[in-house]
């Protein structure tokens, strides 16, 4: 819908993605020409919405996840290129401080539903690439259940494993994550002083609070963030390639 007298000249992207590997951009003939769908790795991104105390918007997880995934897909060599479905944005949230959160059964069912659609198109290798600390166990449960119920070759990659951990207590690199976000958004985070008076969000046994001390400036963040993004994308590209090279499953697990 546009205002009278105005024409919409550009279409907002569905998400940040590598055009060559983004599932929605592939045509029906493109799918038909894939040489071996059974060996093709399909990536299912999962991102939550939350305030992580980094002074950046609620979609920080998806912003990091999609940029790292886009750059990783560009690094993977042609005969190992994956397909990436649009990110799942309705993830489990630890409490009401998460935005648009769903409960655990719903999050599990959503992953299973998308994976089933991917399997119906003839693909067997699915990688859940997850940015949310609160969804790591759910991803594990969903991957296990899909392996048993549908015979899919399931994998999980969490951003926390490539030093991009949003967890408020476990993370070893919150400042680096904040700096990466500053470079990706092109704006400095809200100063911590403006957040210090707010009551930290209650995440069960953990609490989210602002980072102490001044944030890295935008100019410095552009350089440091680029290095962080490049390193993370390289690690993710290697993992995707390794998963592609894994031999397909030969047997299906029969539930007892």
N, C-alpha and C positions, 0 to 999 in steps of 0.2 A: 504494500500500500504506500503510495507516494502522495505528497501534497499536490494540489492542483497547480498545473503549470510546470511541474518538475518531472524529470525523467530519471529513472534509476539506470545509471550507466554501468555500474559494476555489481557483481554478485558476490556477497560476502562468502568467504570459504567456509566449508563445513567444519574444517579444522585445519591446523597446520599439518601438512602432509607432503610426502614425496609423490608427485603426480604419477610416476611410473609404477608405483607399488600400492597405490591407494585403491582398495576394492571398488568404491563407487565410480571411479573413473574408467574402469575396465568395461568394454562393450561386450555384448553377447558373443560376437565373433572372436573377441579377445580371449574370453574364457574358453571357447571351443578350441582355440589354437594352442592352449597351454600344453606343453609336451608331456607332463607327468603330474597331474593334480595331486596324486597320492603322495608324492615326495615334496610338493610345494609346502613351505611353512606359512601358515596363516597366523597373523598376530592379532590378538584381541587386547586392546589397551583398556585399562581400568583406572579411572581417576576420581578422587573424591573432591568435595568442595568444603573448605574449612579455613579458618583464620589460624595460621601457624605461628603468629607472633613475629613475623618477619617484615611487617609493614607494607605488604603487597596484597593485591586483590585475592578474593576467595578462590579464583580459578588458578592459583599458583601451581598446584599439582599438574593440572592438564597442560599448562604452559610449558613447564619443564619436560613433562613426558613426551608431548608431541614434537617439540623441537629436537630432543635427543633422538627420538625414534625416526624422525624425518632424516636427520643427518646420518644416522646409522644405516638406514636403507640405501642411501646414496653411496655408502662405502662398500656395501656388499656386492661382490662380483656378480655379473649377469646371470651365470648359470645357477646361482644360489639365491636370487632375489625372492623375498617373501611377498605376501599380500597382506595389507593392513586394513582391517575393518574400522569403521568410525569408533571413537572411544566411547565406552560406557561411562556415563556421567552420574548415574544414580548408584552410589556405593553405600555400604554400611557405614554408619556414623556412630561414634562411641556415645554421644549424648546429643542433646538438642542444640549444642553449639555448632554442630556441623550443619551445613546448608544442604537442603534437598536430600537428606539422608534417608535410607531405607533400612528395614530390619534385616537380620542375618538370613532368614529364609528367602526373603525377596531378592537380596543380593545374589545368593546362591542360585536361585531359579533364573535370574536374568542372565548370568554367565552360561548356565546350562542351555537356555533357550537360543542364545546367539551361537553357541558352539554346535547345537543341533542343526541350525540353518547352514552353517559352514559345512558340516558333515554331509548334509543333504545335497550339496553342490559337488560332492566327490572328493573333498579334502580330508586328510586323516591326521596331519600334524598341526597341532594348535598350541600356540604359546600365549599364555596370559602375561602381559607386561603391565605390572601394577605399580602405582605411585603411592598408594595409601598404606600407611603402617597398620591402620585398623582393619585392613582387608587381606592381610597376608595369610592368615589362617583360613579364611573363607576361600581364597584362591586355591589353597592346598586341598581343602575338602572337595571343592568343585572339580578340580583336576582329577582327583582320585575317583570320584563318583562317575565322571565321564569316561574314564578309562575302563571302569567295570561295566557300566550300563551300555556304552556305545562302542567300546573297543577302540577309542581314539587314542592317538599317541600324544599325550598331554605333557606340557612343560610349563614352568613358571619362571619369570624373571622379575625381581622386585628392584625398584630404583635404589632401595637401601643397600643392595648388594654391590652397586657401582658407585658408592660414596655420594649418593644424592638422597639422603635419609631425612624425611620430614618429621620423624618421631621427636617429640620435645625433649626427651631425656636420653634416649639411646644414641641420637645422631652425634657424630664426631665432626661434622662440617656444616653446622647451621649458618655460620658466617659466609662460607663459600656458596651455600645454597641461596642465601639472600643476595649475594653479589651477582650470581648467575641470573636471578630474577630481575635485578636492577638492569642488567644489560639487555635482557629479553624484552622487558616492558619499555625500556628507554626512559625510565624515570626513577628517581631516588625514592627509597621507602619513606613512609611516614616516620617522623622522628619518634624515638622511643619515649620521649617525654610526654607526648600526647597520649600514649597508651599506658603509661605508668599508673595513672589514676584509675584505670579500668580494672575490674576484678578479673583475674586470670580465669580462663575457661576451665571447667572441671572435666577432665577426661578420665574418669575412674580413678586409678591410682596415680595418674600423672597430671601435670598442669602445664598449660601453654603460657609462656610469658615472653615479653620482648627481649631481644638481645641487648646485653649491656654495652655501653660505649657507642661511639659514633659509627654509622654505616660507611662503607666505602663509597666514594664519590662516583657519580655517573661516568666521568672520564676514565677513572681507574677501573670501574666495573666492566667497561666495554672490552678492555684488554684481558682482565682476569677471567671474566665470564666466558669469553671466546675460548680461552685455554681449557676451562672446566668443561664446556660443551664439547669441545673436540675430543678430550680424553674420554668422557663418558660415551660419546657416540662410537668411538673406536672400540671400546670394551663391549658395547652392546652389539656392534656389527660382528665381532668375533664370536659372540655367543650365538647369534642367529645363524652364522655360517656353520658352527659346530653342530647345532641342532639339525640343520639341513642334512649334514653328512651322517647323522645317526641312522642306522639301518631301521627300516620300518618294522613294526611289531608283527610277528607271525602268528600269534595266538591271542585269543580273546579270553578274558577272565570270566569264568562262569560263577555268578553269585551262588553261595551255598544256601 
